[in-house]
């Protein structure tokens, strides 16, 4: 999330800089436009990465719960086998 906010701030700064620099030549404007587009792309990728990380966390938590359940069941079966 921190990266997302930094990228958003960087993108806004680039857009603001581009708006305030009417005296820039075409090459500088193109560079600013490209940097702004790159920042937007990076922001989108960060959003996708965050979503993927959230899904991975949920899957890991579900796997942890299933492993605990299986372990508890194995413990019960082992305890029963000792009683016989």
N, C-alpha and C positions, 0 to 999 in steps of 0.2 A: 504494500500500500504506500510506503514511503517513496518508492521509486516512481509509482504512478503520480504522486503529488509533485515530485521534483520534475518529472517530464512535462506535466501539465503547466507548471510554473515556467519552465524553460520555453515551452511552446508559446505561452502568452507573452513572454518577454520578447521572443523573436518577432511575433506579430506586432507588438507595440513598437519595437525598434524599426520594423519595416515601415510602419505608418508614420513614424516621426522623422524619417530620413529621406525626405523628398529630393535631396540633393545627390543621392547616390547614383552612380552610373548603372547602366544596364547589367553589367557583369555582377556588381555587388547586389543588385536587386534579385538577380537570378540565384545568387548564392544564398541570400536570405530566404527566398521562396523555397529553395531546395532544403535548407535547414529546417524550415517550418514543416515541410512535408515529412521529412525524416523524423521530426519530433512527434508528429501525429501518428506515424506508423509505429514508432517505438511505444507510444501510449497505448495503441490498440494491442500490440504484442504483449505489453505488460498486463493489460486487462485479461487477455486470453491466458497468460501464464498464471495469473492469480486464480482464475476460474479453474484451471487444471489442477493447481495446488490444492484448492478447496475440495475438489472431487477426490484427489488422492488421499487427503486427510480423512475424509468421510469413509473411504474404502478401507483405510488402515484401521480406523476405529471399529468398523464393522468386523474386520478380520480379528481384531483383538478380542472383541466380545465373543465371537465364535470360538476362538482358541480357548478362552476362559471356560466357556460352556463345555467344550470337549474335554478339557483338563478335569473339570469338576466331575463329569460323567465317568471318566477313566478312574478317578480316585474312588468314586462310589463302587464301581465294578470291582476294583482291586480290594476294597474293604470287604465287600460281600464275599469275595473268593477266600479271604483269610478266615472268615467266620465259619466256613463249611468244613 
